Amino acid sequence: MDEIQVAVFRWPGPEAHPTPGKKDRVCRTVVRRLACLLSFILSAVPALTAQSFDERFSDCFSKGDTAAARRVLRQWEASAERPAEFFVAGLNDCFRMARQSLIVSGDSPGDGNGPTLETVDSTGSCRELSLSEAVRYGTALVRRGIAYVDRGIEAYPSRLDMRFGKIRALDEIGDYGRYDEAKPLC
């Protein structure tokens, strides 16, 4: 039969081994500190990963997701935050939504840079048509965008980009009478 030997280790003295009360206090302190650290980290994560309204709007706008951009703009409008970028985003959103692109055909072949279409009628005669794009803007939406930028100019009079954006919008809809009021104050 094999014998099994068991070794027992004992602490050298009573002072080397912590008493149960002291050990419990140390564990509770460590657990509290870990819980505090964990709650701090968890509370900081949303702040570190959250995007501002401006970043979210720019992402949606650059991807061409107009529905998401409009939702972000509405949320931004509902918040108390009104930086200058909010008013620029409002103008850009309305301006993009107002754009209507049309294909126009004409009798002249044009300058040769655009595409042409050759048609043959029932008598067999050939006719060459030029194709081009015509861009129009819905005036009501552009005016709503101009209203955004007007509020922005009131709040931030030194921001020239808003004034230039307003001038561009007025030019696109052909409202040249309001150019003077939109000129930057230099």
Secondary structure, DSSP 4 states (H G I P E B T S, - for coil): -----------SSTTTSPPHHHHHHHHHHHHHHHHHHHHHHHHHHHHHHPPPHHHHHHHHHHHT-HHHHHHHHHHHHHSS---HHHHHHHHHHHHHHHEEEEEEEESS-TTSSS-EEEEE-TT--EEEEEEEEEEEE-HHHHHHHHHHHHHHHHH-TT-HHHHHHHHHHHHHHT-GGGHHHHS---
